[in-house]
């Protein structure tokens, strides 16, 4: 069995239709689902966290980390035309 484990269930995860510790019979199905979840969570959740998949034995861990805050951005959009 292969498991997808979300290491920290943030509020957005808890509100979503996803379940933690989902189990799959084969590795390919588990990896595909983990990557789909990672992509969806990074694009559709509140943008306060970063999510990434890490393989650890028969477990695909979706790690969660707070996004770093940009300090002193000065309102610049980062397009390179402000300097």
For each residue, the residues with C-beta under 8 A, 3 or more apart:
1: 23 24 25 58
2: 23 24 25 26 27 29 30 31 58 59 60
3: 21 22 23 24 30 58 59 60
4: 20 21 22 24 30 33 34 37 59 60 62
5: 20 21 59 60 61 62
6: 9 13 18 20 61 62 64
7: 61 62 63 64
8: 63 64
9: 6 13 14 20
10: 13 14 45 48 49 64
11: 14 15 46
12: 15 16 41 45 46 49
13: 6 9 10 16 18 20 41 45 64
14: 9 10 11
15: 11 12
16: 12 13 41 45
17:
18: 6 13 22 37
19: 22
20: 4 5 6 9 13
21: 3 4 5
22: 3 4 18 19 30 33
23: 1 2 3
24: 1 2 3 4 27 29 30 33
25: 1 2 29
26: 2 29 30
27: 2 24 30 31 58
28: 31 32
29: 2 24 25 26 32 33
30: 2 3 4 22 24 26 27 33 34 60
31: 2 27 28 34 35 53 55 60
32: 28 29 35 36
33: 4 22 24 29 30 36 37
34: 4 30 31 37 38 53 60 62
35: 31 32 38 39 53
36: 32 33 39 40
37: 4 18 33 34 40 41 51 62
38: 34 35 41 42 51 52 53 62
39: 35 36 42 43
40: 36 37 43 44 45
41: 12 13 16 37 38 44 45 49 51 62
42: 38 39 45 50 51
43: 39 40
44: 40 41
45: 10 12 13 16 40 41 42 48 49 51
46: 11 12 49
47: 67
48: 10 45 66 67
49: 10 12 41 45 46 64 65 66 67
50: 42 64 65 66 67
51: 37 38 41 42 45 62 63 64
52: 38 62 63
53: 31 34 35 38 60 61 62 63
54: 60 61 63
55: 31 59 60 61
56: 59 60 61
57:
58: 1 2 3 27
59: 2 3 4 5 55 56
60: 2 3 4 5 30 31 34 53 54 55 56
61: 5 6 7 53 54 55 56
62: 4 5 6 7 34 37 38 41 51 52 53
63: 7 8 51 52 53 54
64: 6 7 8 10 13 49 50 51
65: 49 50
66: 48 49 50
67: 47 48 49 50
68:
69:
70: 73
71:
72:
73: 70 76 78
74: 82
75:
76: 73 79 82
77: 82
78: 73
79: 76 82
80: 83
81:
82: 74 76 77 79
83: 80
